[in-house]
Amino acid sequence: MLAKISILNISNVGYYYIILTHKNIMQAGYKNLQKDLTICLKKIK
């Protein structure tokens, strides 16, 4: 999980870590994870 966050170059790791922990990350595909992170980035910006 933390490795994926590092690969995606997420600056605010704490915020995304909470989001990832809230979801069923082990059952989610990598593409879906990346899509969710992109949506979160857009919401923050």
N, C-alpha and C positions, 0 to 999 in steps of 0.2 A: 504493500500500500504506500508506504513512504517512498519507496523507490520510484513508483509511478509519478508521485507528486514531484519528485526531483527531476525526472525526465521531462515532464511537462513545463518545467521552469516556472512553477507557481511562486509568486513573491510572498503572498500572505498565506504561509503554510498553515498557521493555526486555524484560520477561518475555513479553509478547504478540508482540513483534517476533520473538523467537526461535521461538515457536510458529508464527507465520505464515510465517517463512522455512523452517521444517522442512517445511511442507505445500506442495503444488503450488498455490500461491495464484493463479497466472495461469489455471489450468484450473478453479478453483472459482468457483461462483456467489456473488453478494453475500449471498443469503439463507443459504446454507450457511456462509459465512464468519461472518456474524452469529451463527448458531446455535452454531458452534464457540466463539466468543468468550464467549457466554452460558454454555456448559457450563464453560469454563475459569474464569469468574467464580464460578460456583457451587462449583467444586472448591476455589478459594482461600478463599472465605468459609465 
